[in-house]
């Protein structure tokens, strides 16, 4: 997803639903020096923040990072199934 300064509740709900309905590998190298050792542990606080702060533009970078994690999981074939 391309970076944007604001997100709608529907966009956040779709993203959170995607993460809660899929399983994925534990670790992922996102490139550019970003290595996620425990994806589940990384996305939990990001999802909470996205659900509670999506209207606050100050959090748009962190919400965008959540979307980048999802995009990389799919791109790297690290999605292992659906819950």
GUZAKOL-158406 format. One record per residue (C-alpha): y, z, x. Coordinates in steps of 0.05 Angstrom, whole numbers, padded with zeros to 5 digits, always signed. Layout:
BEGIN
YZX...
***
This chain:
BEGIN
+00000+00000+00000+00069-00017+00026+00116+00041+00038+00163+00057-00018+00211+00115-00026+00189+00133-00097+00122+00137-00133+00107+00141-00207+00060+00192-00238+00012+00135-00255+00009+00112-00182-00005+00183-00159-00058+00194-00212-00092+00129-00193-00092+00148-00119-00118+00219-00131-00171+00193-00179-00195+00144-00126-00204+00199-00075-00238+00247-00123-00286+00193-00148-00310+00167-00080-00347+00195-00021-00332+00173+00050-00350+00186+00122-00324+00250+00152-00285+00221+00212-00240+00161+00219-00199+00129+00274-00137+00099+00241-00112+00067+00305-00043+00076+00337-00066+00144+00363-00083+00172+00294-00153+00203+00290-00175+00241+00228-00230+00289+00247-00244+00312+00175-00220+00264+00122-00236+00312+00064-00196+00368+00097-00138+00321+00111-00132+00292+00041-00137+00357+00001-00067+00383+00018-00039+00312+00015-00066+00302-00055-00039+00369-00078+00029+00352-00049+00028+00283-00081+00012+00312-00149+00067+00364-00146+00122+00330-00106+00117+00256-00123+00187+00257-00154+00217+00284-00089+00235+00227-00041+00228+00274+00018+00152+00272+00010+00145+00197+00004+00123+00190+00076+00066+00238+00067+00046+00204+00002+00047+00138+00038+00001+00167+00092-00048+00185+00037-00048+00112+00015-00058+00090+00087-00119+00135+00093-00148+00103+00030-00133+00032+00056-00165+00047+00123-00227+00078+00092-00238+00014+00052-00220-00032+00110-00268+00003+00158-00324+00006+00106-00325+00082+00109-00330+00091+00034-00402+00113+00024-00407+00116-00051-00380+00142-00116-00384+00214-00140
***
